[in-house]
Amino acid sequence: MKLEGKRITLAAPRTVEAGPVTLRLANSSAAPIGVEIIRVDGDQTAAQA
């Protein structure tokens, strides 16, 4: 994760192998930040997800 002024960016792999996955998130900012995790199946666009 990279903080640029008031903008936060997140880097992650485009795909992951099937099976159990461990996802760790850490908030290093002073304010609470929300996150939403979604699953996209198929060739959906971001707008459709």
WODA-V776948 format. One record per backbone hydrogen bond with DSSP energy under -0.5 kcal/mol. NH is the residue of the N-H (numbers start at 1). CO is the residue of the C=O. If there is no record, write none. Layout:
nh=NH co=CO
nh=NH co=CO
This chain:
nh=2 co=9
nh=4 co=2
nh=4 co=7
nh=5 co=3
nh=7 co=4
nh=9 co=2
nh=23 co=21
nh=24 co=22
nh=28 co=26
nh=38 co=36
nh=41 co=39
nh=49 co=45
